Amino acid sequence: MSEQVLADDERLDWLRLIRSENVGPALFDQLLERFGSAGDALAVLPELSRQGGLKRPFKIYSAQQAEAEIARATALGARFVGKNEPDYPPLLRHIDSAPPLICIKGKAELAKREAVAIVGSRNASANGKRLARMFATELAEAGYATVSGLARGIDTAAHEAALTRGTVAVIANGIDITYPPENAGLQQAIGTDGLLISEMPPGAEPREKSFPRRNRIISGMSRAVIIVEAALRSGSLITARFANEQGREVFAVPGSPFDPRAEGTNRLIRDGAHLLSRSQEVLDVLLPMQSRLSHAAPETVAIKPPVATEIDTPARGAVLALLGPAPTDIDDLIRESGVPAQAVLGILLELELAGKLVRHGRQLVSLI
C-alpha cells in the first residue's frame, strides 16, 4: 500500500465506516477494494445488509458522531492516523485485520522505529521485572523501541525502563482512559515522551474482548516479541500466538517448573520459541534480518480496481446452502457452488454486514 495523507473528509468517512455496525478491519478492506472509497461504501451499506438478510435498518456511524470523536481526540492532543499514512507503523500495516485507523498521542516518529515487544505476567516476580528492564534498556541502546501493553508487572517495568529511550504503549481502551489506575502517571508520561496507540474511541472503557485486539497490534508492529513470564492462560500467550501467525520472532525466558509464571514461557520454548537469557540473543536474530530488509527492493502493491458484480437470487441460494455453523473454506464454497469467485465474496460480505456470518481467519467462514 502506497503512503498518502488522507484528506479530512476521507478521514471522517474512514472513521464512520470502521465504526459502523458489523464492520471490522477485514470487512473494511473488502468494502474499500470493492467500492473504491469509504464514502461510496457507506452509501451502499443499507442495501448490502438487506441483501444479506438484515430485517431492521442498518446502523451507520453518523457524520456528527465521527466529527465529535475526532474533536475529542484533538482536544486531548491526539489524532487519528490511517493505515496508508506515513505515521502508521509500517509492519502493522501488513498484518491480517490491521486497524484502518489508530488514535495516537505523543511522538509519532516512534511508530516508524524498529521495535521489539516485551510482555509478560501482571503478577510479575522481582527477577522478571529486572529482566524486562534489562531487555528494554539494552535493546534501546541498539536502536529498538520497546512496545508493550501498559499492564501491571512486566509491561510496566519495560515501559519505565524505555521511557526516555523510546517506548510505545498499545492500550485496550480510549486514549483518555487510564487502565490500570495506578499507571495514570506512566500513561501520561508516555503520551508526552513516548507514544500511545489505541484503535478504540476516546472515552471507551477497557473490555475483555478488547485486550486480544490490542495484543495483535503489539505483535504486529514489532519485529520480535519477548515473553518474560506467563502463566498457561496468560494474555501474553495470545500475543505470542499472534506473533507466530504474523511471522514475528518469539523469544521466551525460561523459568522454574515450580513457578506458575514460568509454565507458559517454558511451553513456548518447548513449542519452538527462542530460549532467551541475554539481549544479544535477540540482536543476533534481528540484525541480519534488518540488513537483508534494508537491501531489499521496496514493496510495491498493485491497486485493484473496484469490483462491481451482479449477484442473482440463485447464486445466493447456492452459497447459503453450503454454509452452516461449522467453518467452511471459501475456496470450497466457490468450487462447490459453481458461483463466480467475486460473486461468492460479495455474498459473504453481505452476510457479514447483516451479522449472520463470522470469519475464522482469512479463509474460513461460518453462519451464526
N, C-alpha and C positions, 0 to 999 in steps of 0.2 A: 504494500500500500504506500503510495507516494504521499509525502508530507505536504499539508497545506493548512492554512489557518481558516477556521470556519468563520463565515460572516455571522453577525449577531442573529439574524433571522434563521439561519441554518442551525445555530446552536440551540435556539429556542425550539425549533422543530425536532431536533435530535432528542432533547430532554423530554418533550411531550411524547415522542414515540416510545422511548425506553420506559417511561413511567405509565404508559397506557396498559390496560388490562391484558394479562397473559403474554405480554411482550417481554421476553428475556433477551440476553445478548445474542444468542444464536438466531433467534427469530428476527431480531432487529437487523442482523446482517442479511438474512434472506430477503426481508422486505426492501432493504435498500438496494440490493442487487436486482430484484425483480422490477421495482418501480422507479429506480434512478435517483430518488431523493426522499428524505423523511417527510417533506410536505406532501408529496404525491402519495406516499404510503398512508399517511394519516387520512387522506380523503377517501380511501377505499376500505379502511378497516371495518366500518359497519357492515358493508356488503360482504366482505370476505368472511366475517364471523357468522353472518346469517347463512351463507352458503355452507359453513361448517356445522350448522345445526343450533346456533345460539338463538333462543327464542325471545330474549329480552334485549333492550338496547345495549350496545357495546359501550364500555366506559373508556372514553378518551380523556387523557390528561389535558386540561384546558390551557389555553394560552395564558390566562390570568394566573393559574396555579404555577406554571413554569416561570413566568415573569417574577412572581413572588419568591420562588425558590432561588432564582438567580440573584435577586436583590438581597435576600437574606444572606447568601454566601458572600456577596460583595461587602455587605456591612460587617461581616466577620473577618474581612481581609483574605477571603478565599475566592477561588474561581473554578469554573468547570472547564476541563480540557478534553477534547475529543480525541479518539484513538488515531486519527490521521494527522494530529497536530504535533509540532516539534517538541513540546514539553510533556508528551505522553511517554512513559517508559518504553523504550524500543523493544525489549524482549517480550514484555507483556502484550504488546500489540498482536503478536503472532500465536498466542495460545487459543485453544478452543474456548469459546464463550468469554473472550476478553470483554470487559465492560466498555460499552461505546463511549461513555463519559465518566470521568472521575473528578471528584472535587478535591482540589489541592490547596494547601496553605503552607507557606514557608519558602524555602529555597528551591525553586523549580529545577535548577541545574542538577540537583541531586537525582532527579528522575532519570537522567541520562548517564549517570555514573555506572560503571561496572559494580555489581552488588553481590553480596553473599547474605543469605538469610540465616539468622541464629534464633532458634526457638526451642522451647522445652517446657518442663514442668512448672506449673504455678506454685506448687508446694516444693520449691527447689531446696536442695541442700546447700550448705555453705561452700562446699567444694564445687558444686555445679555452677553457682553464681560466679565463683572465682574463675572458672574455666570460660564461662560466657564472656566475662570482662576481658580476659586474656585474648580470646579469639577476636573479639571486636576491635581491641586496641591494635593487635599485630596485623590484622587484615587491613585496617585503616591505614597503617603505615605503608602497606603495599599498594594503596590506592583504591581499595574497595570500600564502598558504602555498606553499612550494616542495615539490613531490613528485618523488622520483626513486627509483632502484633500488639505491643503495648500492654500485654497481660502482666499479671504478677509474676514474680520469680525470675526465670531465665530471661524472658523478654525484657523486663525492666532493667536487669543487670546489663544486658547487651546495649540497650539504648543509652543508658547512663554513661557507659564507657566510651561510646562513639559519638556522644552529643556534639562535641566541639570538632569532631573529625569528619562527620557525615553520617547521619542516621535517618532512616525513613520508617515511620510508623504507619502501618496499614490498619485502620480501625473498622470495627463492625457496626458502628453507629454513626450518627451525624457528626460533622466536623466540629460542632459546638457542644457536643455531649461528651462528658468525661466518664470513662469506664476502664478500669475500676476507679472508684472515687479517690483513693489515695494517690493516684497518678495524675491528679489535676495539675500540679506544678510541672511535672515532667512533660505532659502533653502540651502545656502552654510553651515550655521551652523548646520543644521540638517544632512547634508551629512557627517559631521565630528563627532558631538556629539550625533546625533540620527541616524535614518535610513530612507533613501529614497528608495521608491519602485516604479517601473514602468514596465508595460508589453509592452510599446511602444519602438521602436528602438531609440537609441541615434540620436538626430537631429530632431525627429518628433515634429512638432508644434501641439499645442492643437487644437482639432477639436470638434465640438458639440457632435458628436456621441461617442467621447472618454470619456466624463465625466460619463455617466451611467456605462460604463465598469469599470471605476475607482471606482465608488461607490460600485459595488458588491464586490470589493476587500476590501474596507474599512470595510464593514459589515462582510464579510466572514472571516476576520482574528480576529474579535473581539467577545468577549463573549456577549457584550451588546452594544447598540447604544443609545446615548443621543442626542436628538434634542433640542437645546436651543431656537432657534427662526426659524420660517419657514413660508413663505407665502404659499398660496394654490398651487401655481405652482412651488414651490421650488424644486431644485435638492435634498435637504435634505429629502424630502418625498420619492424620488426614493430610497435613501439609506435605509429609514425605510421600504419600501416595500421589498427590497432585504433581509433585516434583518428578516422580518417575514417569508419570503419564506425559509430562511436558518435556521430557528429555533432559532434565537437570541432573547434576551430580548430587548424590545424597551421602552425607557423612554422619556417622553416629559415634558418640563417645561410649565406650563400654563401661559397665559398672558391675557391682557385686550382685551375684544371683540371689542374694538375700534381701536386696533393696528393691521394693516395688517400682521405684522410679527408674530402675535400670532394665526392667523387663521389656519395655518397648524398644529401647535402643539396642539391647542385646539381640532381640528378634530381628531388627532391621539389619544388623551385621550378619546374622545367620542367613538372611534372605538376599544378601548381596551388596548392602551398603558399605561404603568405605569405612574401615575402622579408623577412628581419629584420636590422636593424642597430642599432636602439635599442629600449629597453624601452617607450618611449612608443607605439611602433607596436603593441605588444600591448595596451596600455591603450586605445588608440583603437578597437580592435575589441571589447574585452571590456566596457568601461564602459557603452556604450549598451545592450548586451545585458543586462547586470546590471540596468540601470534598468528595462528592459521587463519582466524577470522579476519584479522586486520589486513591480510594479504589476499583475501578472497574478493571476488568481484562483487560489487554492490547488488543486492537483491532487486530484481525487477518483477513486478506483478502485473499481469495483463488485466486490463479493465474490461469486464464483461458487460455487454450492453444489456439494458433491461429486457426481461423476457415477458412477453405477453402471450399466453396460451389459453385458448378457449377450452373449457372443461365441460363436457356434457354430462347429463344425469347417469347414463350407463357406465361411464368411466368412474364416477364417484361410487356407484354401487359395487363395481368390480373391486375397487380398492378397499372399501369398507367391509366387504365380505371376507377379505383375507386378514383383517385386523382383529385383535382380541386383547385380553388382559395380559397375555404373555408377550414379551418383547419379540418383535419381528424385524428382520433385516430389511432395509429399504430396497436393496438390490433384489431381494426375493419378491417384494411387492411389485416391482417393475416387471420382473420376468414372469411371474405367475399371473398377473392381471392382464398383461398384454397392452397396458396403457403406456403411452409415451412417458419417458422419464420426467420431462418438465411438467407434464400434467399431474403425475403422481406427487411430485414435490409441491405443486400448487394445492392439491387436495390436502396433503399433510399440513401445509401452512394454514389453510382454512380451519381444519380441525383443531390445531393448536391454539389459534386465536379464539375459538369457541370454548376453549377449556376442556376439550374432550380427548386430547392426546398428550402423552408425556414422552419425552425423549430420554433414552438411556445411552449417553454418549452421542457420538456423531451419527452412527448408522442404525441404531435400534430404536424402534418406536412401539408404543402400545396404547390401546384405548383406556381411558379412565372409567 
